[in-house]
Structure formats: structure tokens, C-alpha cells
């Protein structure tokens, strides 16, 4: 009995007799599996979290880039708005300058036209006054060339054929004509508007056989009248002292020969007498070349 038990005792494993150790091993294995699964789970969650953080970072970067682009656009828009405001200010300034320039130009033109109008008015006043003064003395002169010329007709002053001396019968009338001219042009401030007064000599169409020709003859007739005025006592003597607005002598003489005949076909003696005459031409101060250049420059 005893020997049989011993035999059977040798045939049993230690684990069969110690169930605790079997359970502990299984428990440790289970814990290991659980640990591994937990570790894997944590790794997966960590990877997922990392991916989420990466996505959030990328999204944040995208937003930063987007915001930067918007900021750049905003800065560009602000710069464009600033430039637009500056351009508008410059345009406003330019427009104001243009308006000011146009205003000044208009005022300059108006002033120039006003001066021209005043000048023309003074010329008409001078010539009208001369005519009236002479009419009061019984001397009839004519106005021609749009109120620029006082024409002395042959009945008041005429020259013999091929002669330039003033006939005796016309000298007193010639003196009064000179006096009337002096009184009219020195009245008020009229000299300020006068440029030159020409004593113009004329001839008929009969050619002069001398070297001077009709040109010289007409000039000598004008010189004869001018010298006669200078030899008289009274206002006409002082005509040579008068100066224009540029401080130059007011009077000058010129001869036109037979180029400006009153009667073109002067085939009769009476017609030729009308052409042998003296005209007094009044040229007034105009807009100066410098003023014209300045006005033209302002238009450019």
C-alpha cells in the first residue's frame, strides 16, 4: 500500500499540486497583454493627438499665412487709398493753379483789351477835337482810315506841281492846324497813349523828272510842313519837344509818292490837286511785344 502511494506520488507535477502558481503566471501574462494593449492604445492616441496637433498647427499656419496675406492686402489697400488721396490733393492743387492761371490770364487779356479800347477812344477824342477846333476857325479837314488820319484837303493846303514849299496863302491855316494838333494831344494824359504821329506827304501821278522822284517830292512836302511848324511862335513850335510813352519824339515824317492817291485816275488838274496833299496819321500805343509773348506763353 505504502509503496504504491509513493510511486503514484512521484508521477505528479508540482504545478498540479500548486494551483496558485499557475494562476499567477496566467495573471502576469494577462497583465502583460493588457500593458501591451494599453501601450499600443496610448501610442495610437498619442499619434492621433500628434496628428491633431500637427493639423491644428498647419491650420494655424494657414490662418497666419491667410491673415498675413489679408494684412498685406490691407496695407496695399491703405497705400493705394493714401496714394489716391495724395493724387486727389495734387489734382485739386493743379486744378486750383490752373484756375488761378486762367483767372490771371483772363484778367491780363481783359486789361489789355481795356487798354486797347481806351487807346482807341483817346485817338477818336484827339481827332474829333482837332476837327472841331479847326472848324471853329473855318478850316475844314477830313477824317479817314477809320479815325486814324486827319486829311488836309487841297482847299486848306495844296502844293504846286513838282513843288514842296507851302504857298503863302496856306501858311496861316497850316499854323492853326499845328496849334490845334498840339492842344489836342497835350490835353489830359493823351500823350501816354500815343506812339507816333506821322506827317505824310503825297503827290499826284505825274512823274517828277528830278533824281528824287515823287517819293522824294512827297517826303520834302512833309518835311516842309514840319519845319514850318517849328519856325512859328505859339503851340506848333513846341511840337518837336513832345515825347511819347517810351520817351521818344512823337512826330515823324514820311512820303508815299503817288502810291496812295485820293483819286486814282487823276487825269484832270483838279484831281491832281487833291492828290498833292498832307495827311496827319495817328498811331497809338499797342500791346507791347513782351506783353504779347507773356500772354502767349501763359496759353502754352
Buried (B, 14 or more C-beta within 10 A) or exposed (E): EEEEEEEEEEEEEEEEEEEEEEEEEEEEEEEEEEEEEEEEEEEEEEEEEEEEEEEEEEEEEEEEEEEEEEEEEEEEEEEEEEEEEEEEEEEEEEEEEEEEEEEEBEEBBEEBEEBBEBBBEBBBBBBEBBBEBBEEEEBEBBBBEEBBBBBBBBEBBBBEEBEBEBEEEBEEBBBBBBBBBBBBBBEEEBBEBBBBBBBBBBBBBBEBEEEBBBBBBBBBBBBBBBEBBBEBEEBBBBBEEBEBEEEEEBBBBBBBBBEBBBBEEBEEEEBBBBBBBBBBBBBBBBBEEEBEEEBEEEEE
